């Protein structure tokens, strides 16, 4: 079965090549059908390989096997987490392609396959990153993923703001990629290896001569982590994300927030456990300090910015930033339970967030706006969409038995103490913001809020379907419904949580794992965060003046300046902060 691993990246890339080569002859329906077939076939292959991923599947591409303990070949690793991520990527890509069926304006003759081709390249790059067993090829797929994401974000090139958002996205993420590549170069200089497990062993052997990790190891750690945290949109590397989501087509937003950002968190987990977790790497206490500090800051700042948004796409993007912080918090405690909770949380969050973006796309294409204030009461006739939007809010809040609730519950048990308050508060604030939008836009409750000078609206947008929808297509209604059902299934399918935990722990610590199950404590906290979300939404709807952005929130809004130079400066600040947080371990060594 291990010989099939390269197909997870190759099949979508070959499918994209076929669409580009035959695009001048293919009608639009045929191009979209091929895109869905290739994406669905890759998802089926990932699930098939996932079934046989214990012990992990390992493939040295081209039969370039290591000789005398040294390697130069490309290694792919198909363990539970890698194949699980590849399956999630492929399923969500299929959902995005189905949602976008005959979605955009009729393309120019000969370009019917351009959008599905780009989506397939995006899928292939994300799958390749998930199964890459060596750092250099992880970087190659990382860059391919990024370049295609820039093109997809600025897909509507006739709109200046789309091009600007894509340019900002490209500059910031390219700098993160350069940092990652530089860190890989330092690790290669020290160990002469690129395979992750071999780099880890090389660092441990070098530590015997250097007396522990030194400045080179610290520099490589900071540079590699910077590149991955930029992709994860952790604070202060996050500024590109709201700007990109505000202009990207809705199917692209589904993938950016549903899986691409989560790949940054997955990369942090994978690289630390295989490269830096040994005696020659970074001490566990220092990684915990880095991730817990950045995770808490990301969660709190993301939640605050989410609450004070009226542009619905930006609101959901800031919610993604906040939940990224929660993922990093659980990963940062460096326990099997924290890893299990993060994996389940990511699975549930992918379905919920993609569904919310899909519903927002319906608003945009029906009313030409994603401005919460301008849409006040206008979407009363979209009852089914209103129900799905409200259900998505409950999923963000962590209401049992959603998969987000199970992941949140396990994560709260792992972090314990005061950090549990962060989970409850952040879940409640982000879900409360979505419930507030539901009440105002779909039900017309409360007075229409006044506009503030520092707010970014979403009125006057051009519908992505070319003209405003009179009837919502079946594909646009069924896709978010299926995504929400999937997020619900993660929490209710018997034994699914244990299956995920077993796969994660075998690939991480390699030890036994505790049973993953619902606890009374976790259920109560999930219900508490949901009730708090409902209270916050009710207060915002009934008393908009009292819940408007206070003076101290204005500087936070101004940080999202839209100027790429500001974002680059914050990237440098973040890299410096990472170095400062990890430095005590090196000094102690």
N, C-alpha and C positions, 0 to 999 in steps of 0.2 A: 504493500500500500504506500510505502514511503516514496516510491517513484512517481506517485501522482501529486505530490506536494507542489512541484513547480507549476502545475496547471492552475492553481488558485490565482496566481498572478498572470500566467501566460494566456489563459482562455479569455479574460476580459480584454487584454491588450490585443489579442488576435481578432476578437470581435470588433473592436474599435477600428482596427486596420481594414477589415472587410467593409465596414460602413463608410469609411473615408474613400476607399478604392472604388466601391460600387455606388457611392452616393449620387453620382450624376445620372444613374440609371434607375435607382430605386425610388418608388413612390414613398411618400411620408409614412403611410401606414405600415409598409413593409419594413422600413428602417426602424420604426419604433417597436415592431414585433420582434425583429432580430435582437434589438437591445434588451428587451424583456427576457427573451429566451436565453441569451448568453448570461445575463445576470442571474436568472433563476437557476440555470444549470450549474453555475459556480457555487451558488448557495447550497444546492443539493450535494455537490462534491464536498464542500466543507463539512456538512453534516455527516456525510458518509465517513470521511476521515476522522471526524471527531469521535465517532463510535468506537474506533480502533486506536485511540490515541494514548492508551496505557499498555505498555510503556511508550514513551514519546517516540514519534516517527522522526527520523533524522535522514536527510538526503544531502549528499555532497554533489552538487550539480556538475554534470559532465564527468562523473567518476574521478574527480580530483581528490582522492582520499589523502588524509595526512600520512606523511612518511617520516619515520624516526621522530615522531612526536611533533613535527612541524607541519603547518598547513598553509596553502596559498589559495585554496578553492573557495567556492561560495557554498555555505552551509545553510540549509533551511531546517527549522525545527518545528515539528507539529505536535506540541503537547496540548493539554486541555485548554489553557488560557489562549494560546495562539490561534488554535482552530476555532475556539468559541468566538473570539474577536472577528476572525475572518467570516464566520457564519453570520454574525450580527451585521457586519459591514455589507455583506452580499444581500441579506434579506432587506435591509433598509434601503439599499440601492435599488432593489427591485420595486420596493414601495414607492420610491421617488420617481422611477421611470413610469410606473403605472399611473401615478398621480399626474404626471406631466403629459399623458397621452393626449395628443392633439391640443396641447396646452398653449403654446406660443402662437404668434402670428404665423401665417403660412410662410415657410422659409423660401428664400430665393431658389430658383430652379438649380438643381445640382447640389443643394446644401441640406437636404432632408435629414441626413444622418449626422449632422455636426453636433447637435446637442447630445443625443444618446451616445455618440462616440466619445465625447469628452467625459460623460458620466462613467462610461466603461473604463476609460483610462484611470479615472479617479478611483474606481473600485479596485482595479488591478494594483494600483500603487498602495492603497490602504491594506489590501490583503498581503502584498509583498512585505510591507513594513511589519505586519503582525507576525509573520512566520520567519522573518530574517533572523538567522543565528549568528551573523557577524555584523560588527558595527558599521563597516564601510557600506555594505549593501543596505543596511537599515537606513543609512544616510541617503543612498541613491533613491530608494523608494520614498523616503521622507521628502526629498526635493521634487521628485516626480509628482507626488501628491500635492505639494504646495503649488507648483507651477500650474497644474490643471485647476486647482482651486482659485488661483488668481484669474484665470481665463473665465471660469464659470461665474465668479463674482462680478466681473465686468462684462458679462455676456451681452448686455444691451449697450453696445458701444456708442450708440447715438445719444446716450444720456451722459452728460458730463459728470454727474455725481456718482454714477456707476463706475466710471473710469477712475475717478478720484479714490473711491472706496477700495477698488482693486489695487491701485497703486500703493496706498497706505498699507494694505494687507501684504502686498508683495515686498515692500521695503523692510518692514518690521520682521516678517517671517524669514526673509533672506538673510538678514543679520543673525537671526537665531540659528539658521542653518550653517552660516559661516562659523559661528561659535562652536556648534556641534562638530563640524569637520576639523577645526583646530584642536579640539579636545581629543578627537580620535587620533589625530596625528601625534599628539603627545603620548598617548597610550601605546601607539605602535612603536614610537621611539624607545619607550621603556621596555616593552615586552617582545617586539618583533612579530606580534600576532594581531589578527583582526577578529577571529572567532571569539565571541563573548566569553565563553567558558575558559578558553585558553588565555585570554587576557587576564581573567581573574586569577588563574593559577600563576601566570607570570608575575603579577603584582605581589602575590603572596611570597613567591621565591625571591623577588627583588627586596622585599621587606626584611629578609634575613640579613642582607648586606647593608641596608640603609637604616636598620633599627626601627622600622615602622613606616607609615606613610610620610612622604615628604612634600615639599612645595610643588613638585611636578604632578604628583597624584592629586593634590588639592586643586591645582589649576585645571587639570583635565576634568575633574569632577564638576567644578563650577561651570566650565564651558559646555560640557555635555548636558548638564542639568538645565542650563540656561536655554539651550536649543529646544529641549523637550518641554520646558515650562512655557516658552513662548507659544508653542503649538497648543498647549493645554489652556492657554489664556488665563494663567494665574497672575494675580496682582504682584508687581506693577507691569507685567508684560501683556496685559489684557486689552489695552486701548484699541487695538485693531479690530477686535471682535464685534462690538456694537456697530462700528462704522461699516464693516463688511456685511453684516446681517441686514442693515438698513437698506442696502442697494442690491443685494444678491437676489436672484429669482427664488421663489418660495421652495421649489424642489431642492435647490442647492442649500438653502438654510436648513432644511430637514437633515441633510447629510453633515453639514458643518457642525451643528449643535448636537445631532444625534449620535455621531460616531467619530468625526475627525478630531474634535477637541478631546474626547475621551481617550483617543490614541496617545495623546501626550501623557496622560496619567498612566496608561498602560506601559508606555516607554520608560517612565521613571521607575515603575515597579520592576520591569524586566531588567533594565540595565543595572540597577543597584543589586538585585539578587544574584546576577550572574557575573558582574564585574567588580563591584566595589564592596561587597559584603564580607570579604575575607579579612585576615589580619593585615594584608597589604593595602587594603582599601580605606574607606572612610568609616570611622567608628560609628556604631549604631546610634549612640547618643547624639552625635553631631547631625546625622541625617534626620533623626527625630526632631531635633531643634529646628532644622531648616524647614521641614515639611509641615510641622505643627504650626510654626510661626506664620509661614506664608499661607497655609491652609486657612487658619483662623482669619487672617487679614483679608484673604480673597473672599471667604464666605460672607463676612460682615459687610465689606465694602460693596460686593456684588448685590447683596440683598438691599442695602440702602439705595443704591443707584437704580435697582429694579423698581422699587416702590415709587420713586419720583420721576418715572418715565411716563409719557403719554403716547409716544410713538410705540405701537404695539410690538413691532419687530425688535426694536431696541430693548423694550421691556423684557421680552423673552430671551434676548441675548444676554442681558445682565443677569437674568435668572440662571442661565447656563454658567456664567462666571461664578455665581454664588454656590451652585452645586459642585462645581469643580473644586472649590475650597473644601467642601465636605468630603469629597473623594480623597483629597490630599491629607486631610486630617486623619481619616481612618488608615490610610496607607502609612502615615507618619508614625503611628504608635508601634509599627513593626511587629505585629502579632498575627497569627493565622486568622483569628477572628476578624481583625481589621481588614485583611485582604479579602476574606469571604464576603463581608458586608459591602465592600466597595464593588466587587464583581456583581453582586445582585443589584445593588443600587444603580450601577451603570446600565444593566440590562433593562430595568424598569424605566429609568430616566430616558433612555433612547426612544422607547415607544411613546412615552408621554410627551416629550418635547417635540418630536417629529410630528405628532398628531396636532399639537397646538399651533405649530407653524403652518401645517396644512389647512387648519381652520382659518388662520389669519390670511392665507392666500385667497380663500373664498371671499373674505371681506374686501380685500384689495381689488379683486376682479369683479365684484358686484357693485362696489360703491366708489372705486377709485380713491380710496383713502385707507390709511391704517392709523389715523389719529383718533385716540380714545374720545377726545372732547367733540370733534366734528362728527363722529359717528353716533353720538348720544341718541339712543332710541331708534336709530334708523334700521337696525337689523332684526326687528321684532318678528318678521316673517320667516327668518331662518331658525326655526325651532330646533331642528335636528342638530344644526351646527352649535346652537346655544347649549344644548345638552352635552355635546362632546367637549365644548370649551370648559363647562363647569366640571365635568368628570376629569378632564386633564388637570384642572386646578386642584381637585381632591387628590389626584395622584402625586402632584408636586408637594402637597402638604404631608404626604406619608400616611394617608388614611388606610388602615387595614381593610382588605387583604391585598392591596396593590403590591407589585414587586418592589416599588420604591419604598413602601412601608417596611417590607421584610428586610431590605438592604439597610435602611435607616435604623431599624431596630437592632440588627446585629452590629452595625457600626457604633451605635450608642453604647452598647454593652462593652465594646472593645475600648473605646476612648474613656468612658466613665467620667465621674466627677464633673467639674464645671464645664467641660467641653460638651457635655450632653445638652446644656442650655443653648449652646451655639446651634446645634442641630435643630432643636425645637424652634428657636427664634427665626433662623434663616428659612426653614421650611414654611413657617407660618407667614412670614413677610412676603416671600416670593409667591406663595399660593394665594395670599390675600390680595396681591396686586392683580393676579389673573381673575380672581372672583370679582374684584372691583370692575374690571373691564367687562366681564360677563353681565353684571348688573346694569351697568350704564349703557353698553352698546346694544345688548340683545333684549333687555327688559325696559330700558328707558327710566330707570329708577333715579331718584334724587335730582337736584338742580344741576344744570350744566355748569361745570367749574369754569372759573375765569382763567384767562391765559396769563402766564408769567413770562417775563422777558427772557429768562434763562432756559425756557423749555424748548425742546425740539419736537415739533409736531410731525404729522405724516399725511397732511392733506395735499390734494393736487397731484397725487401719484398717478402714473399712467398704468392702467390695467395690463398685466403681463399677458393676458389672452388676446390683446389687441383691441378688444371692445368689451364694454361692461356686460357681464353675464346676465341674461334674463332667467336662465334656469341653470342650477348647479349641476354639472355633469356627474353621472354615477361614479366615475372613477375618483372624483374629488371628494365625494361623500363617503365612499366605502373605505378608502385608504386610511383616513384617520380613525374610523371605527375599528378596523382590523388592528391598527397599531395600539389603540387603547386596550383592546381585548388581549393582545400579546403582553402588554405591561401588567394587566390583571392576572394573566395566567402564570407569570413568573412567581407570584405570591401564593397561588392556590394549587398548582399542580403537585400532587404528592411526590415527595422525594426529590423534587427538582433542586431545592436549596442544598441538600446533601450532595447531589451530583456535582453542582458547581463548586462547592467547598472542597470536595475530594480532588477535583481537577486542579484547582488553584493551589492547594497545599502540596500536592505531589510535585508540581512545577516549581513551587517556592521553597519552603523549608524541607520538603520531602518527608515530613513527619505525619503522624496521625492528626486527625481533625475532630473537633467536637461536633456533635450533631447540630445542624442548623434548624431551628424551629421557632415558632412564635412563642413569645413569653408575655406574661401578664404585664410586666413592666414596659415592654416594647409596644404592646397594644395601647396601653394607657397614654404613653407619650405620643403615639401616632394620633390618637383621638384628641389629645390636648392641643397638638399643633394644628389640627384641622379646625377645632373650635376657635382657637386664637385667630386663625386665618379668616374665619367667617366674621368674627367680631371686628377685626381690622377693616375688612371690606365694607361692613355695615357702617362703621364710623366714617370711612372715606366717602361713601355715597351720601350719607345723610348730613355730614358736616364737612363739605369739601374745603371750606376756608380754614378750619382747624387742623386739617390733615395736610395742608399744602406744605411745600418745601420750606423749612425754616432757613434762617440766614446762614447757619453753619453748613448747610448742604450746597450753597451756591459755589463755594470753591471746588467742591467735588465735581460739580457739573462742568466747571470751567477747565478742569483737568482733561476732560474729553473734548479737546480743542479742535480736533480734526487736522492739526498740523503735524506732519510726519516727523519733523525735527523734535517736537516735544516728546513724541512717543519713543524715538530713538534715545533721547536723554533718559527717559524712565527705564528703558531696557538696560542701559549702563548702570543706573542706580540699582536695579534688581540684581544684576550680576555681582556688583560690589557687595550688596547685602548678603547674597548667598556665600560669598567668600568669607565675610565676617562671621557668619553664623557657623560655618564649618571649620574655621581656623583653630579654635581651641583644641580639637583633636590632634591636629598636626603639631601644634606647639607642645602638647602633652607627650606626643610620640618622640 
